[in-house]
């Protein structure tokens, strides 16, 4: 039974990788179209590319929110679905889409995680549930369920994780500029304000107790 589940998981990962490659390929194609159109139109470029539910408006070198939301989804699927067989592919794609500075920081931690996956013969899967954009932080949050299992893992682990991503655009090419992944719900600006307020209340209460003593 475990072998059948593992084989099914590997087949699903291969299918996801094909879809992901098609999506990334279409994004590169769209970017090429952007560059061509930008040469002939100064202000606004409007397109409806494959795998896109809404039109994309490229105004003054920056796309609309829907385009970056698709990028956030693609990055989370790339980084969240890893097997020993595609670890090198994931590393190479991260290098291609990340800014040089971010990639150097990523490899300090991500490369170790990739090596551990290969060593442990593990399978990491991520099922996104929601993509949120926080205009105050200018960050995209992709939250969903992560499962760590596979032939080399005795007891599969499942938990909610969130990818917090930021993007920049240079010459109509999108780059991943910030990357963070953590367990739990998205830490949006509103959530962080609440957490800071609670922390301040706890510190004030502790200070009052210390003053009484």
Rosetta blueprint (number, residue, H / E / L):
1 X L
2 X H
3 X H
4 X H
5 X H
6 X H
7 X H
8 X H
9 X H
10 X H
11 X H
12 X H
13 X H
14 X H
15 X H
16 X H
17 X H
18 X H
19 X H
20 X H
21 X H
22 X H
23 X H
24 X H
25 X H
26 X H
27 X H
28 X H
29 X H
30 X H
31 X H
32 X H
33 X H
34 X H
35 X H
36 X H
37 X H
38 X H
39 X H
40 X H
41 X L
42 X L
43 X L
44 X E
45 X E
46 X E
47 X E
48 X L
49 X L
50 X L
51 X L
52 X L
53 X L
54 X L
55 X L
56 X E
57 X E
58 X E
59 X E
60 X L
61 X L
62 X E
63 X L
64 X L
65 X H
66 X H
67 X H
68 X H
69 X H
70 X H
71 X H
72 X H
73 X H
74 X H
75 X H
76 X H
77 X H
78 X H
79 X H
80 X H
81 X L
82 X E
83 X L
84 X L
85 X L
86 X L
87 X H
88 X H
89 X H
90 X H
91 X H
92 X H
93 X H
94 X H
95 X H
96 X H
97 X H
98 X E
99 X L
100 X H
101 X H
102 X H
103 X H
104 X H
105 X H
106 X H
107 X H
108 X H
109 X H
110 X H
111 X H
112 X H
113 X H
114 X H
115 X H
116 X H
117 X H
118 X H
119 X H
120 X H
121 X L
122 X L
123 X E
124 X E
125 X E
126 X E
127 X E
128 X E
129 X E
130 X E
131 X E
132 X E
133 X E
134 X E
135 X L
136 X L
137 X L
138 X L
139 X E
140 X E
141 X E
142 X E
143 X E
144 X E
145 X E
146 X E
147 X E
148 X E
149 X E
150 X L
151 X L
152 X L
153 X L
154 X L
155 X L
156 X L
157 X E
158 X E
159 X E
160 X E
161 X E
162 X E
163 X E
164 X E
165 X E
166 X E
167 X E
168 X E
169 X E
170 X E
171 X L
172 X L
173 X E
174 X E
175 X E
176 X E
177 X E
178 X E
179 X E
180 X E
181 X E
182 X E
183 X E
184 X L
185 X L
186 X L
187 X L
188 X L
189 X H
190 X H
191 X H
192 X H
193 X H
194 X H
195 X H
196 X H
197 X H
198 X H
199 X H
200 X H
201 X H
202 X H
203 X H
204 X H
205 X H
206 X H
207 X H
208 X H
209 X H
210 X H
211 X H
212 X H
213 X L
